[in-house]
Structure formats: C-alpha cells, structure tokens
Amino acid sequence: MKFKLLIIFVMIFLVACKENKSEEPADPTASFEDSFKEKMKTNKDLEFEILFDEKSKIYTNNLYNISMDFPDHWEVDMGTSENSLVRGVEKDSGMTFIVVPIEIKKGSRQYKLQNQLLDAYNSDKDMYEKVMSDNLQNILGKNY
C-alpha cells in the first residue's frame, strides 16, 4: 500500500514539475484570482471584512480569517503592492512584515495539483515528509 502511494505521489510530483509550454497560459497571472484590493474596487462590501485598530495596531481580515497584532511602535499601512493586505515596519531596525495572499483560481491546473498534494499528505504524512526530504536532498546534493 505504501509503495503504491509512493508511486502515485512521485508521479504527481513529476507531472507538477514537468515543463509543458503548450499548457501554460500566455498571461502568467491567469491562474490566480484578482487581488483583494482589485476585488474591493468592484465589491464595496469587502471593506466591511477589514478591521484595523490604529491605537492597538491590530489588523483583521475576516475574508481570509487572519489577524495580526503589530508592535505598538511600528508603522502600519496597507502596503504598496497590488496583493498586499497589510504591512508593518519597524523603522529603526528595518524589520518589515507583510501579509500577501495569492489565491489560485478554483478549477485551474495548479489548484487541482495542490489538492492532490494535500490529499497525498493527509493520507500518509510520514511518507510524504520522507519523499519531500529525499527530493530536497537529491536537489541540493546534501544530507539534512
């Protein structure tokens, strides 16, 4: 059973890694959903999914079910990139923390492959981690 699962996982991994130019979309962003900021331009109700308390520096996004409590002395904004949700910066040290969700379109090839990998992981976590570790060692040529 484990051998069959290993073979299936390796085949999925090889298919996912295989370069196939004929299947790649002309637009590299075609496999991704619009950013949250783009969605907000067309759906004003999404503004109600965001909560930010400037005093406590707590950011919450209910659509993505995430929250971030930034240190009180950090500067916090919504980031400069199209995909950033929130960015906190500590000016003295230059430390920066940015939340950037990238959503894969449901039904796309990448979405299906991601789900297959999650299914393989959930069916046998130990074997999945061993295969991933072995692959990493083979790629890097080192033992970790």
matplotlib code that plots the C-alpha trace (Angstrom):
import matplotlib.pyplot as plt

x = [0.0, 2.8, 4.7, 1.6, 1.0, 4.7, 4.5, 1.3, 3.0, 6.1, 4.0, 2.1, 5.3, 6.8, 3.8, 3.7, 7.4, 7.2, 7.6, 4.9, 4.9, 1.7, -0.4, 1.0, -1.3, 0.0, -0.7, 1.3, -1.4, -4.2, -4.2, -4.6, -7.7, -7.8, -6.1, -8.2, -7.6, -8.9, -11.9, -12.6, -12.9, -15.8, -17.3, -17.5, -19.0, -15.5, -14.5, -16.5, -14.3, -11.3, -10.9, -7.9, -7.5, -4.8, -4.3, -3.6, -2.2, -4.4, -5.4, -8.1, -9.3, -12.4, -12.4, -9.1, -9.6, -6.3, -5.4, -2.1, -1.2, 1.7, 4.0, 2.7, 5.8, 5.6, 4.2, 1.3, -0.2, -1.9, 1.3, 2.4, 1.9, -1.3, -1.5, -0.5, -3.2, -1.2, 2.4, 4.1, 7.5, 9.9, 11.9, 14.9, 15.8, 14.1, 12.1, 9.1, 6.1, 3.8, 0.7, 0.3, -2.3, -2.2, -5.3, -5.2, -8.3, -10.5, -10.6, -7.2, -4.5, -2.4, -5.5, -6.0, -2.4, -2.3, -5.3, -3.7, -0.6, -2.8, -4.6, -1.3, -0.1, -3.3, -3.2, 0.3, 2.1, 5.3, 5.8, 5.0, 7.6, 10.2, 9.6, 9.9, 13.0, 14.6, 13.8, 15.3, 18.4, 18.7, 18.2, 20.7, 23.1, 23.3, 22.1, 20.0]
y = [0.0, 2.4, 1.6, 2.3, 5.6, 6.5, 5.8, 7.9, 10.8, 10.6, 10.6, 13.7, 15.4, 14.7, 15.9, 19.1, 19.7, 18.9, 21.9, 22.0, 25.2, 24.4, 24.2, 27.4, 30.4, 33.4, 35.6, 34.3, 35.7, 33.8, 31.0, 33.4, 35.2, 39.0, 40.6, 41.6, 45.3, 44.6, 42.8, 45.8, 48.1, 46.1, 44.9, 47.7, 45.2, 43.7, 46.9, 45.5, 42.4, 44.6, 45.8, 47.9, 49.5, 52.2, 52.5, 48.8, 48.2, 45.1, 44.2, 41.7, 40.4, 38.2, 37.1, 35.3, 34.6, 36.2, 38.7, 40.4, 42.3, 44.6, 46.0, 49.4, 51.3, 50.0, 52.0, 50.1, 50.6, 48.6, 48.0, 49.2, 46.1, 45.2, 42.0, 43.2, 43.3, 45.0, 45.9, 46.8, 48.4, 49.0, 52.0, 51.6, 48.1, 47.9, 44.9, 44.5, 42.1, 42.0, 39.8, 38.8, 36.2, 34.8, 32.8, 30.1, 30.0, 27.1, 24.6, 25.6, 23.0, 24.4, 24.2, 20.6, 19.7, 21.5, 19.5, 16.2, 17.0, 17.9, 14.5, 12.7, 14.4, 13.7, 10.0, 9.3, 12.3, 10.4, 9.0, 12.4, 14.1, 11.5, 11.8, 15.6, 15.4, 12.9, 15.1, 18.1, 16.2, 15.0, 18.5, 20.1, 17.1, 17.3, 15.4, 17.3]
z = [0.0, 0.9, -2.2, -4.4, -2.6, -3.1, -6.8, -7.1, -5.2, -7.3, -10.5, -9.3, -8.3, -11.7, -13.6, -11.5, -12.2, -15.9, -18.1, -20.7, -22.7, -24.6, -21.4, -19.9, -20.3, -22.2, -19.1, -16.1, -13.7, -15.5, -12.9, -10.0, -8.6, -8.6, -5.5, -2.5, -3.5, -7.0, -5.6, -3.3, -6.4, -7.7, -4.4, -1.8, 0.8, 1.2, 3.1, 6.0, 6.1, 7.2, 10.8, 11.8, 15.2, 14.9, 18.6, 19.3, 15.8, 15.3, 11.7, 11.0, 7.6, 8.0, 4.4, 4.8, 8.5, 9.6, 12.2, 13.0, 16.2, 15.3, 18.0, 19.1, 18.0, 14.4, 11.5, 9.8, 6.4, 3.7, 1.7, -1.7, -3.8, -5.5, -3.5, 0.0, 2.7, 5.5, 6.1, 9.4, 9.5, 12.5, 11.2, 13.5, 12.5, 9.1, 10.1, 7.9, 8.0, 5.0, 4.5, 0.9, 0.0, -3.6, -4.4, -7.1, -9.2, -8.4, -11.2, -12.6, -13.1, -10.2, -7.9, -8.8, -8.3, -4.9, -3.8, -5.0, -2.9, 0.1, -0.3, -0.5, 2.6, 4.5, 3.5, 4.9, 6.5, 7.4, 3.8, 2.3, 4.5, 3.8, 0.0, 0.2, 2.4, 0.0, -3.0, -1.3, -0.5, -4.1, -5.5, -3.1, -3.0, 0.7, 3.7, 6.2]

ax = plt.figure().add_subplot(projection="3d")
ax.plot(x, y, z, "-o")
ax.set_aspect("equal")
plt.show()
